[in-house]
């Protein structure tokens, strides 16, 4: 394939408040389209667990439900996007979350001759977030997400994906922190909907329905955006 016909790796952004289903849907899209899910929340939690300098700086901020500094998050994202597996194309889950991060992403993509295929806004009512987040848990082995009511393993106590039998809940999934996270979302992240509309890449989808129905809507949005 010559340079003129080279297709650059896809870049998809999932926008949406905490608990909107970004991680749930990103994992399904990853499987369906062979893309790599990049969750800055997961990357930050790994840094906290590893006790890196960035992780130590982020820990208290995350526990309070505030946003970690743009400088730290952009550096983590930049390092992760330089890994070879990202050449398959990426789904950004939880990044960007501020206009500074969005501008940094534009700069990074432009350096790599890449562009954003679509920024998809998952639209959910605030009251629903609290219900979703308070019932969330994940497999301790592979990170597959579950919910006490809406998404339980087929076999009780055993992960559908990897068979692991231990599960965990996030420290920031409590009522007080969720309120702070929603406030941060409305103040700092929601303006990105206008930002990406201005770039002509915004797609909006109603994320109040069943997980499978939303996945089906997203598959067609992503399929069109990648064609
Ligand atoms: P992060 O980990 O990104 O958390 P978040 O944005 O708050 O999003 P969540 O992971 O909580 O929700 P989700 O939308 O992925 O929902 P999920 O699919 O799990 O960030 C955590 C913290 O890190 C931030 O507060 C901040 O401090 C820091 N941070 C991260 N990125 C940053 C950045 N770029 N800049 C600065 N700071 C940053 O679904 C939730 C639950 O609902 C699950 O149990 C799921 O099974 C269930 N569910 C999903 N869809 C449905 C449905 N349709 N119906 C019913 N249940 C559903």
Boltz pocket constraint, residues with backbone or C-beta under 6 A from the ligand:
constraints:
  - pocket:
      binder: B
      contacts: [[A, 16], [A, 17], [A, 18], [A, 19], [A, 20], [A, 21], [A, 22], [A, 23], [A, 24], [A, 25], [A, 39], [A, 40], [A, 41], [A, 42], [A, 44], [A, 58], [A, 61], [A, 62], [A, 63], [A, 65], [A, 66], [A, 67], [A, 68], [A, 69], [A, 70], [A, 73], [A, 93], [A, 94], [A, 95], [A, 96], [A, 97], [A, 98], [A, 101], [A, 132], [A, 133], [A, 135], [A, 136], [A, 137], [A, 145], [A, 146], [A, 147], [A, 148], [A, 150], [A, 151], [A, 181], [A, 207], [A, 208], [A, 209], [A, 210], [A, 211], [A, 214]]
      max_distance: 6.0
